[in-house]
Amino acid sequence: KAAFINFISDEEWKSIEPVSSWFGPSSFLMSSMSALFKLSMWIRHGHGYLTENLGIPVWGSYAVFGFATLFLGMVLGLVSEVLGA
C-alpha cells in the first residue's frame, strides 16, 4: 500500500510510457484475441456437455467437432464462391 501511495504522491506514473494502441483493450488485436478465447471456452463447454451429459466417448466428441469444422468450411467456401462469382 505504501509503495502505491509513493507511486502516486511522487508522480512516478509520469515516467511510464503508455501502452501501444495495438495492445489497448479496445484494439482490433485484443478484440480478436478475446473472441478466440470465447470460442475456445464455448468448444470446451460443448465437449464437456457431449461427454458428461450425453455420454458420448471423447473420440466421438472430437469427431463431432471435426465434422462441424469440415461442414462449416464447406459452407463458407460455397458462400464465398457464390458471392465472388
C-alpha positions in Angstrom: 0.0 0.0 0.0 2.8 2.4 0.9 4.5 1.7 -2.5 1.3 2.6 -4.3 0.9 5.8 -2.3 4.5 6.8 -3.0 4.0 6.0 -6.7 1.1 8.5 -6.8 2.5 11.2 -4.5 6.0 11.2 -6.1 4.4 11.3 -9.5 6.3 8.3 -10.7 3.4 7.4 -13.0 4.5 10.2 -15.3 7.7 8.3 -16.3 5.8 5.2 -17.5 5.2 5.0 -21.3 1.6 4.4 -22.3 0.5 1.1 -23.8 0.7 0.9 -27.6 -2.7 1.2 -29.3 -2.1 -2.3 -30.7 -2.4 -3.7 -27.2 -5.1 -1.5 -25.9 -8.3 -3.2 -24.6 -10.4 -1.9 -27.5 -7.9 -2.6 -30.3 -8.7 -5.0 -33.1 -5.9 -7.3 -32.0 -7.2 -7.6 -28.4 -10.8 -7.9 -29.5 -9.8 -10.8 -31.9 -7.9 -12.5 -29.1 -11.0 -12.1 -26.8 -13.2 -13.6 -29.5 -10.9 -16.6 -29.9 -10.8 -17.1 -26.2 -14.6 -17.1 -26.0 -14.8 -19.6 -28.9 -12.3 -21.9 -27.2 -14.4 -21.7 -24.0 -17.5 -22.5 -26.0 -15.8 -25.5 -27.6 -14.6 -26.7 -24.1 -18.1 -26.4 -22.7 -19.6 -28.2 -25.7 -17.1 -31.0 -25.3 -18.0 -31.3 -21.7 -21.7 -31.4 -22.5 -21.2 -34.1 -25.1 -19.0 -36.3 -23.0 -20.5 -35.8 -19.5 -24.2 -35.2 -20.1 -24.8 -37.2 -23.3 -22.3 -39.9 -22.6 -20.6 -39.7 -25.9 -17.0 -41.0 -25.8 -14.2 -38.5 -26.1 -13.3 -39.6 -29.6 -16.9 -39.2 -30.6 -16.9 -35.6 -29.3 -13.7 -35.0 -31.4 -15.4 -36.5 -34.4 -18.5 -34.2 -33.9 -16.3 -31.1 -33.8 -14.2 -32.3 -36.7 -17.2 -32.9 -38.9 -18.7 -29.5 -37.8 -15.4 -27.8 -38.8 -15.4 -29.5 -42.2 -19.1 -28.6 -42.7 -18.6 -25.0 -41.8 -15.6 -24.8 -44.1 -17.6 -26.2 -47.0 -20.5 -23.8 -46.3 -18.1 -20.8 -46.1 -16.3 -21.9 -49.2 -19.7 -22.2 -51.1 -20.8 -18.8 -49.8 -17.6 -17.1 -50.9 -17.8 -18.8 -54.3 -21.3 -17.7 -54.8 -20.7 -14.1 -53.7 -17.4 -13.9 -55.6 -18.9 -15.0 -58.9 
